[in-house]
Amino acid sequence: MNIILAKAIRDKRFWVTTAAVAVKMGYFGFKYYPLLDDYIQYGIYPFAEHPFKNIFLYIGLYAYRPIAGLADIYLWGRFWGVMGIAFFIITLLHGISAYLFMIVFEKFKAPLGMVFAAVYLLCPINFEGSYWISASSRIVAGLFLASLAAYCLADNKAFFFFIFQFTAMFLYEQVAVFSFMLSLIIIYRTKNRKMLSPLFANIFIIVLYYAVFSRMGRFGGRISREIINFAAIKQITRKWLLTDLYTNGFIRGLSMSKPYLILIAAISFIIGASEKDKKFSPFLLLAGASLFAAPYLPFLFLAGDNISLRTAVVPLAGAAVAADTVLNTVKRFKPFIAGLLSFVFLIAAVSELSDYKENYLIDKRITEYVAAHLDPGRENAVTGAKKTYIEQNVFFGEHIKSITSSNWALTGSLRCYTGNRFLPMLQVNPDNPGDINLISLIDF
């Protein structure tokens, strides 16, 4: 690890990638605005009595992304009240992972340029998965560990490769599949077949783990299989065609950025100026396509069509590899394209951050209002609730939803606010109100 750090400090790309992602997320000074699951995972789980027994085991977090569940309780949840620190750490891990992936590909003579970093780190389609800590603590942290595993694999360090990949694969399933595919690409390129042993050991472990535990715990219902899920394919395609994410994001972000435009323009120029001449590589194009497609494979065989925006973060790494080498065909213009993409993406990020902040402020008002009207002696419910109260770039899945979009999100926020972690579940827009204390949110 000391060798990696020493090498990184001397490499301009390390500073450019970390600076780029810091500018992307730093518009509000890394203040974090919680939403949805955050209140439960970080405001409640870590502070329960005997959380390992009463949360991790009782709820069944051990059966679904077990390392992520442990990290919620014993790592990220410890920052509750100062979640900006966790936000900053995860943001840096994202930037470092980009640098490590670039180093890995460079090791087997398939170098990546700054277009890779611009797309992988800054493209707005990854915003949900890289901002929302309930997601980024799994996805971005997982990609960071996968990048470390890839580095160790390329450097012929079998034990560390095994450990880093093992940890990453139990954070997020897409990260596991991505890491397995990247490992096969590296082994193919380096012809280092002895590294197949730790790779296949990890594949065997995760397949066995989910074969045993996938039906256990409260999340077991998520694992339902289909032969081919065409609804998922349709939803994946639709997600990548959300042009409003870029057009609306840029237009709205431009009006919000103001003095921050200077910093955006500066880092965009640096990214473009850091691009160097490289040749188009059919190998990189195929590798990028494989790394894009592989993380979606689980969705083709699992039931459901809830393919959220956060599921784009891992495949985006593959898209970034492919885009980088394709643009080598117009290498005279590639520095300009790298800078332009960065500029557009970073401005769109300002609008996304602003939407998360506005959503949080409205959620805060709703929480305070509902808490003031709770009847402790009766069942409580809210009526006239909406799934979202803000203008935003796109409406897709769970992207920037209000706490009033679900019973559990509203209840989680209220439990955090009141300090009563045993507050009964509130209903949102109940069909049969009956003898319930109804709290109207029509004014909101």
Backbone torsions as a table, in degrees:
resi	resn	phi	psi	omega
1	MET	NA	-37.8	178.6
2	ASN	-63.6	-35.0	179.1
3	ILE	-66.0	-44.0	178.8
4	ILE	-60.2	-46.3	-177.7
5	LEU	-63.9	-43.5	-180.0
6	ALA	-62.2	-40.6	178.9
7	LYS	-67.4	-41.0	-177.8
8	ALA	-63.4	-42.4	-177.5
9	ILE	-61.0	-29.9	-179.6
10	ARG	-88.7	-4.5	-174.2
11	ASP	-104.6	120.9	-178.0
12	LYS	-59.3	-32.6	-178.4
13	ARG	-61.5	-33.7	178.2
14	PHE	-60.7	-46.1	-178.1
15	TRP	-71.2	-34.5	179.6
16	VAL	-68.7	-44.9	-178.4
17	THR	-67.0	-41.7	179.7
18	THR	-70.2	-36.1	177.7
19	ALA	-66.9	-40.1	-179.0
20	ALA	-61.1	-46.5	-177.5
21	VAL	-74.0	-27.0	175.2
22	ALA	-68.5	-40.2	176.0
23	VAL	-65.3	-39.4	179.1
24	LYS	-57.5	-43.8	-173.1
25	MET	-101.0	-4.1	-170.0
26	GLY	-95.3	10.9	-174.9
27	TYR	-57.6	-38.0	178.5
28	PHE	-103.8	25.0	177.3
29	GLY	68.5	30.6	178.9
30	PHE	63.2	26.0	168.8
31	LYS	-75.9	133.1	-176.0
32	TYR	-104.4	140.1	-178.1
33	TYR	-116.0	102.4	-174.6
34	PRO	-63.9	158.8	174.5
35	LEU	-157.4	156.3	171.9
36	LEU	45.9	-116.6	-174.4
37	ASP	-59.4	-23.7	-175.2
38	ASP	-54.4	-41.1	-176.6
39	TYR	-63.3	-34.6	-178.3
40	ILE	-80.3	-52.2	-173.2
41	GLN	-68.1	-33.2	-174.5
42	TYR	-115.0	-24.2	179.7
43	GLY	-93.0	-15.9	-175.5
44	ILE	-122.4	-56.0	-174.7
45	TYR	-50.0	-50.6	-173.6
46	PRO	-67.3	-19.7	-173.3
47	PHE	-103.3	5.2	175.8
48	ALA	-70.8	156.0	175.8
49	GLU	-71.4	128.2	-177.9
50	HIS	50.1	65.1	-173.5
51	PRO	-61.2	-31.3	179.5
52	PHE	-63.1	-44.9	-178.6
53	LYS	-77.1	-48.9	-171.1
54	ASN	-84.0	-18.2	178.6
55	ILE	-113.9	-62.6	-173.2
56	PHE	-61.4	-46.0	-178.8
57	LEU	-84.8	-46.3	-174.6
58	TYR	-64.7	-46.9	-179.9
59	ILE	-73.9	-28.8	179.1
60	GLY	96.7	29.6	177.9
61	LEU	-64.2	-21.6	178.7
62	TYR	-64.4	-20.0	-174.2
63	ALA	-93.8	-3.1	-174.3
64	TYR	-150.6	107.5	-176.8
65	ARG	52.8	61.4	-171.6
66	PRO	-61.8	-37.8	-179.4
67	ILE	-69.8	-34.3	175.7
68	ALA	-63.4	-41.0	178.8
69	GLY	-63.3	-41.9	177.9
70	LEU	-66.1	-39.9	-179.9
71	ALA	-65.9	-36.5	176.9
72	ASP	-56.9	-44.9	-174.6
73	ILE	-77.1	-46.0	-168.4
74	TYR	-104.4	-7.2	179.4
75	LEU	-124.2	-75.7	-172.5
76	TRP	-66.1	-37.2	-179.8
77	GLY	-64.7	-20.8	178.7
78	ARG	-70.3	-12.1	178.3
79	PHE	-94.2	4.8	-177.8
80	TRP	-58.0	130.6	-173.0
81	GLY	99.8	-26.2	174.9
82	VAL	-135.7	49.6	-175.0
83	MET	-66.3	-13.4	175.3
84	GLY	-60.1	-30.3	178.0
85	ILE	-66.5	-46.8	177.3
86	ALA	-61.4	-41.1	178.3
87	PHE	-59.0	-44.5	-179.7
88	PHE	-65.3	-43.5	-179.8
89	ILE	-61.7	-47.1	-178.6
90	ILE	-64.5	-37.7	177.6
91	THR	-61.3	-44.6	178.0
92	LEU	-63.6	-39.7	177.5
93	LEU	-59.8	-36.4	178.5
94	HIS	-63.0	-48.4	179.8
95	GLY	-63.1	-40.9	179.7
96	ILE	-65.7	-37.3	179.4
97	SER	-61.9	-37.7	177.4
98	ALA	-61.1	-44.9	179.0
99	TYR	-61.9	-44.5	-178.6
100	LEU	-63.9	-40.6	177.2
101	PHE	-61.8	-39.5	178.5
102	MET	-63.9	-40.5	178.2
103	ILE	-64.8	-41.2	-179.0
104	VAL	-60.9	-49.1	-179.3
105	PHE	-66.0	-33.1	177.7
106	GLU	-65.3	-33.0	-177.8
107	LYS	-62.0	-33.0	178.2
108	PHE	-111.0	39.6	168.8
109	LYS	58.2	40.8	174.6
110	ALA	-136.7	65.9	-170.9
111	PRO	-66.9	146.1	176.9
112	LEU	-108.3	149.2	179.1
113	GLY	-101.8	-168.9	-175.3
114	MET	-75.5	-15.3	173.2
115	VAL	-62.3	-38.3	176.0
116	PHE	-56.2	-50.0	-178.0
117	ALA	-63.3	-41.7	-178.7
118	ALA	-62.4	-44.3	-178.7
119	VAL	-73.3	-48.9	-176.7
120	TYR	-61.5	-41.6	-175.0
121	LEU	-90.3	-36.0	-164.4
122	LEU	-109.1	-18.0	-175.9
123	CYS	-56.6	128.7	-174.1
124	PRO	-59.6	-20.9	-179.0
125	ILE	-65.7	-16.3	-179.9
126	ASN	-95.3	5.0	-170.4
127	PHE	-65.8	-44.5	-179.8
128	GLU	-57.3	-44.3	-176.6
129	GLY	-78.4	-16.1	-179.3
130	SER	-104.8	-16.1	177.4
131	TYR	-96.9	-54.7	-173.1
132	TRP	-65.2	112.3	-170.3
133	ILE	-65.4	-29.6	174.5
134	SER	-58.3	-26.9	177.5
135	ALA	-99.7	-47.2	-174.1
136	SER	-66.2	-28.5	178.1
137	SER	-64.6	-20.1	176.1
138	ARG	-98.1	-49.4	-171.0
139	ILE	-77.9	-56.5	-177.8
140	VAL	-67.1	-44.8	177.1
141	ALA	-61.2	-38.4	178.2
142	GLY	-64.7	-42.1	178.6
143	LEU	-66.1	-36.1	176.3
144	PHE	-61.4	-46.7	178.8
145	LEU	-65.9	-36.2	176.8
146	ALA	-64.9	-36.0	178.4
147	SER	-69.2	-37.4	175.0
148	LEU	-64.8	-41.9	178.1
149	ALA	-60.9	-43.3	180.0
150	ALA	-63.9	-40.1	178.3
151	TYR	-61.9	-45.0	179.9
152	CYS	-66.5	-35.8	176.7
153	LEU	-63.8	-48.1	179.7
154	ALA	-64.9	-25.1	-179.6
155	ASP	-95.8	6.8	174.4
156	ASN	65.8	35.5	176.9
157	LYS	-107.0	87.4	-169.8
158	ALA	-62.7	-44.0	-176.0
159	PHE	-63.7	-48.4	-178.8
160	PHE	-68.1	-35.3	174.0
161	PHE	-57.6	-48.5	-179.7
162	PHE	-59.6	-46.5	-176.0
163	ILE	-66.7	-47.6	-178.6
164	PHE	-64.9	-42.3	179.3
165	GLN	-67.9	-39.2	177.8
166	PHE	-57.8	-45.9	-179.5
167	THR	-67.0	-44.0	-179.1
168	ALA	-61.8	-40.4	-172.8
169	MET	-71.4	-18.9	176.8
170	PHE	-97.0	10.3	171.8
171	LEU	-94.9	-38.4	-175.3
172	TYR	-161.4	132.3	-174.1
173	GLU	-63.2	-40.5	179.1
174	GLN	-62.0	-37.4	177.2
175	VAL	-62.3	-39.3	179.3
176	ALA	-60.2	-50.0	-177.7
177	VAL	-64.9	-42.0	177.4
178	PHE	-58.8	-46.6	-178.2
179	SER	-64.5	-39.0	178.0
180	PHE	-63.6	-44.6	179.9
181	MET	-64.6	-45.0	179.4
182	LEU	-61.7	-38.3	178.9
183	SER	-62.8	-42.9	178.1
184	LEU	-63.1	-39.1	178.4
185	ILE	-63.4	-44.4	-179.6
186	ILE	-64.6	-44.9	-179.5
187	ILE	-64.1	-39.6	177.1
188	TYR	-62.2	-43.6	-175.5
189	ARG	-71.5	-38.7	-176.7
190	THR	-91.2	-11.7	-178.0
191	LYS	58.4	29.2	-179.4
192	ASN	-94.9	77.1	-171.0
193	ARG	-69.1	-20.5	-179.6
194	LYS	-65.9	-18.7	178.5
195	MET	-80.1	-3.7	174.2
196	LEU	-65.9	-29.0	-177.0
197	SER	-62.3	-53.7	177.5
198	PRO	-65.4	-31.8	177.9
199	LEU	-64.1	-51.6	-179.0
200	PHE	-66.1	-29.2	176.0
201	ALA	-63.4	-43.6	178.1
202	ASN	-66.8	-41.1	177.9
203	ILE	-60.7	-44.5	179.3
204	PHE	-62.0	-42.0	-178.1
205	ILE	-62.8	-46.2	-175.8
206	ILE	-71.9	-36.5	176.4
207	VAL	-63.8	-45.1	178.8
208	LEU	-64.0	-41.6	-177.8
209	TYR	-59.5	-50.4	-177.5
210	TYR	-74.0	-25.3	174.1
211	ALA	-64.8	-34.4	-178.6
212	VAL	-84.8	-43.6	-168.3
213	PHE	-104.1	-8.8	-170.1
214	SER	-61.6	-23.4	179.9
215	ARG	-96.0	1.2	-176.6
216	MET	-95.1	164.1	175.8
217	GLY	72.5	177.6	-176.4
218	ARG	-74.2	-13.6	-177.8
219	PHE	-101.3	6.1	-178.1
220	GLY	-62.5	-27.5	-179.1
221	GLY	-66.9	-14.7	179.4
222	ARG	-71.2	-19.3	-175.0
223	ILE	-97.5	82.3	175.1
224	SER	-123.3	137.1	-169.2
225	ARG	-106.0	153.7	171.4
226	GLU	-134.4	163.0	177.2
227	ILE	-68.7	-58.1	171.6
228	ILE	-141.0	124.8	-177.1
229	ASN	-92.7	92.7	-177.9
230	PHE	-70.6	-28.9	177.4
231	ALA	-63.9	-37.6	178.1
232	ALA	-66.2	-41.0	178.4
233	ILE	-60.0	-42.6	179.4
234	LYS	-63.0	-42.8	-178.4
235	GLN	-69.1	-37.5	177.2
236	ILE	-62.4	-46.3	-179.9
237	THR	-61.6	-44.8	-179.1
238	ARG	-60.0	-38.8	-177.6
239	LYS	-62.1	-40.5	-177.4
240	TRP	-78.6	-5.0	179.1
241	LEU	-106.9	19.0	-179.4
242	LEU	-80.8	76.6	-177.2
243	THR	-64.7	-26.9	179.5
244	ASP	-62.2	-24.8	178.6
245	LEU	-60.0	-31.5	-178.1
246	TYR	-95.4	-46.4	-177.7
247	THR	-69.9	-54.0	177.4
248	ASN	-63.0	-40.2	-179.5
249	GLY	-60.3	-42.9	-178.9
250	PHE	-70.1	-46.2	-177.6
251	ILE	-63.0	-47.7	-179.0
252	ARG	-69.9	-39.8	-179.7
253	GLY	-65.6	-34.0	-179.5
254	LEU	-62.2	-39.7	-179.5
255	SER	-74.8	-19.3	-178.7
256	MET	-93.9	-25.3	-168.5
257	SER	-67.4	-50.8	179.4
258	LYS	50.5	-122.2	-175.9
259	PRO	-59.9	-24.8	-179.2
260	TYR	-64.4	-19.0	178.1
261	LEU	-58.0	-32.6	-179.2
262	ILE	-62.9	-45.5	179.4
263	LEU	-67.3	-40.3	177.9
264	ILE	-61.7	-46.7	180.0
265	ALA	-62.6	-38.3	-178.0
266	ALA	-66.0	-48.9	-178.1
267	ILE	-69.8	-31.9	177.0
268	SER	-64.8	-41.6	177.4
269	PHE	-63.1	-43.2	-179.8
270	ILE	-62.8	-41.5	178.5
271	ILE	-61.4	-45.7	178.6
272	GLY	-63.7	-42.5	-178.3
273	ALA	-69.3	-21.3	-179.5
274	SER	-83.3	-9.1	179.4
275	GLU	-71.8	135.7	-179.9
276	LYS	-122.8	157.3	-178.9
277	ASP	-61.6	131.6	175.1
278	LYS	-144.2	161.9	-179.5
279	LYS	-95.1	152.0	173.6
280	PHE	-63.5	137.1	-177.4
281	SER	-125.4	112.3	174.8
282	PRO	-57.8	-33.7	177.9
283	PHE	-61.1	-46.2	-179.9
284	LEU	-65.8	-35.7	178.1
285	LEU	-63.2	-45.5	178.8
286	LEU	-67.2	-41.4	178.4
287	ALA	-61.9	-44.3	179.1
288	GLY	-62.0	-43.8	178.8
289	ALA	-62.6	-39.9	179.1
290	SER	-65.7	-42.9	-179.3
291	LEU	-71.6	-23.5	174.6
292	PHE	-76.1	-44.7	-174.3
293	ALA	-76.8	-39.1	-172.5
294	ALA	-55.7	-44.9	-178.3
295	PRO	-65.1	-15.6	178.4
296	TYR	-89.6	-10.5	-176.2
297	LEU	-56.5	-41.7	179.5
298	PRO	-58.4	-33.5	-177.6
299	PHE	-69.9	-21.4	-179.0
300	LEU	-75.1	-17.4	-176.3
301	PHE	-119.7	-1.9	176.6
302	LEU	-103.8	146.0	-178.6
303	ALA	-70.9	158.0	177.4
304	GLY	101.5	159.0	179.6
305	ASP	-130.0	24.3	-179.9
306	ASN	-84.5	70.8	-179.1
307	ILE	-93.8	91.3	-173.0
308	SER	-75.3	169.7	178.7
309	LEU	-63.1	-30.8	-178.4
310	ARG	-64.9	-21.1	178.1
311	THR	-74.3	-1.8	178.1
312	ALA	-87.3	-15.1	-172.7
313	VAL	-62.7	-47.9	-177.1
314	VAL	-68.8	-50.3	177.4
315	PRO	-60.3	-26.3	-179.7
316	LEU	-59.4	-30.0	176.9
317	ALA	-60.4	-43.0	177.0
318	GLY	-65.7	-42.7	177.8
319	ALA	-60.8	-36.8	-179.8
320	ALA	-67.6	-38.6	176.7
321	VAL	-61.8	-47.4	-178.9
322	ALA	-64.7	-44.9	-178.9
323	ALA	-61.7	-38.7	-178.2
324	ASP	-62.7	-45.5	-177.6
325	THR	-76.2	-32.5	177.0
326	VAL	-61.6	-40.9	-178.4
327	LEU	-73.0	-8.9	172.1
328	ASN	-68.3	-15.5	176.6
329	THR	-71.6	-19.1	176.1
330	VAL	-124.4	50.7	-169.2
331	LYS	-61.1	-21.6	176.9
332	ARG	-63.8	-32.9	-177.7
333	PHE	-99.8	-4.8	-173.7
334	LYS	-61.2	-42.4	176.6
335	PRO	-58.5	-40.8	178.7
336	PHE	-64.6	-42.9	-179.7
337	ILE	-63.8	-41.6	178.8
338	ALA	-59.9	-44.4	179.3
339	GLY	-67.6	-41.4	-178.8
340	LEU	-65.8	-45.2	177.8
341	LEU	-58.2	-44.9	-179.4
342	SER	-60.7	-43.1	-178.8
343	PHE	-61.8	-48.5	-179.5
344	VAL	-64.7	-46.2	-177.7
345	PHE	-63.6	-41.3	-177.0
346	LEU	-69.4	-34.7	176.3
347	ILE	-67.9	-41.5	176.3
348	ALA	-60.8	-33.4	179.3
349	ALA	-62.9	-34.2	178.2
350	VAL	-61.7	-42.4	179.6
351	SER	-67.9	-37.1	177.9
352	GLU	-64.3	-47.0	178.8
353	LEU	-60.2	-40.8	179.7
354	SER	-64.4	-36.3	178.3
355	ASP	-67.8	-40.1	177.3
356	TYR	-62.8	-40.2	179.0
357	LYS	-65.0	-47.1	-178.9
358	GLU	-63.3	-40.1	178.4
359	ASN	-60.9	-42.2	179.8
360	TYR	-63.5	-44.1	-178.4
361	LEU	-63.2	-38.8	177.0
362	ILE	-69.1	-42.5	176.8
363	ASP	-58.1	-39.3	179.8
364	LYS	-62.7	-45.1	178.5
365	ARG	-63.1	-42.4	179.3
366	ILE	-62.3	-44.8	-179.7
367	THR	-59.1	-47.0	-179.9
368	GLU	-62.9	-41.3	-178.8
369	TYR	-65.9	-47.9	-179.0
370	VAL	-65.2	-41.7	179.8
371	ALA	-59.7	-37.3	-179.4
372	ALA	-70.6	-17.9	-176.5
373	HIS	-113.2	11.3	177.6
374	LEU	-69.1	142.0	172.9
375	ASP	-107.8	105.9	-174.2
376	PRO	-64.7	-17.2	-177.9
377	GLY	-94.1	-0.5	-176.7
378	ARG	-135.7	168.1	171.4
379	GLU	-73.6	139.8	-176.6
380	ASN	-114.2	149.5	177.2
381	ALA	-151.4	156.2	174.7
382	VAL	-110.9	146.1	178.1
383	THR	-123.9	160.0	-179.5
384	GLY	68.4	22.9	-177.8
385	ALA	-83.6	146.8	176.9
386	LYS	-111.9	160.5	177.4
387	LYS	-76.1	-28.2	176.6
388	THR	-151.6	152.1	-177.1
389	TYR	-121.6	6.9	-173.7
390	ILE	-121.5	155.9	167.6
391	GLU	-74.4	140.7	176.5
392	GLN	-150.5	171.7	-172.7
393	ASN	-67.1	-43.8	176.6
394	VAL	-142.2	152.3	172.7
395	PHE	-110.1	107.8	-174.1
396	PHE	-151.3	122.8	175.6
397	GLY	55.7	-128.2	-178.9
398	GLU	-98.3	18.9	-176.2
399	HIS	-66.0	114.7	177.8
400	ILE	48.4	59.1	176.3
401	LYS	-92.8	151.4	177.2
402	SER	-76.6	161.4	175.3
403	ILE	-62.5	-20.4	179.7
404	THR	-80.6	7.2	177.8
405	SER	-81.6	-9.7	179.7
406	SER	-157.6	155.7	177.9
407	ASN	-60.6	-46.3	-173.5
408	TRP	-69.1	-35.3	-179.4
409	ALA	-68.4	-44.0	178.5
410	LEU	-63.4	-44.9	-179.7
411	THR	-63.8	-41.2	178.9
412	GLY	-60.7	-43.8	178.7
413	SER	-63.2	-42.2	-179.8
414	LEU	-67.8	-37.6	177.8
415	ARG	-63.5	-39.9	177.2
416	CYS	-66.1	-44.9	-175.9
417	TYR	-66.2	-45.0	-176.9
418	THR	-82.2	-18.5	-174.8
419	GLY	79.1	1.5	179.4
420	ASN	-95.8	95.5	-176.2
421	ARG	-80.5	3.8	175.5
422	PHE	-112.3	12.8	178.3
423	LEU	-57.4	127.2	-179.1
424	PRO	-59.8	152.5	-179.6
425	MET	-59.7	130.9	174.8
426	LEU	-90.9	146.4	175.2
427	GLN	-93.6	147.6	176.0
428	VAL	-112.0	121.6	-179.4
429	ASN	49.1	60.2	-177.4
430	PRO	-64.4	144.8	178.5
431	ASP	-73.3	-37.7	-178.7
432	ASN	-123.4	87.6	-175.4
433	PRO	-56.4	-44.6	179.1
434	GLY	56.8	-141.5	-178.9
435	ASP	-91.0	68.6	-176.5
436	ILE	-123.3	142.9	172.8
437	ASN	-75.0	107.8	-176.1
438	LEU	-93.5	128.0	179.3
439	ILE	-113.5	112.5	-174.3
440	SER	-80.7	132.8	175.9
441	LEU	-113.5	21.7	-177.4
442	ILE	-59.5	-36.1	-179.0
443	ASP	-65.4	-22.3	179.5
444	PHE	-81.6	NA	NA
